């Protein structure tokens, strides 16, 4: 079995496991934290992203902003913005 197939099998097996509700609660809290901090960072930096709208349009979202962007733009801006304000611990 190739390394890729072993990796996929490991993820599949992991996903089938039962987890306590506290694990789901923590995952939900963590996701909400990420989304809120990223949206706030994008709003704070909104003026820097205005030039992106006119170039290389796509179908992807920058969290907290209107418009559609390329996959690379959305991934880079969301990653940067999620750390910009440093609101998480």
Secondary structure, 3 states (H helix, E strand, C coil): CCHHHHHHHHHHHHHHCCCCHHHHHHHHHHHHHHHHHHHHHHHHCHHHHHHHHHCCCCCECCCCCCCCECHHHHHHHHHHHHHHCCCCC
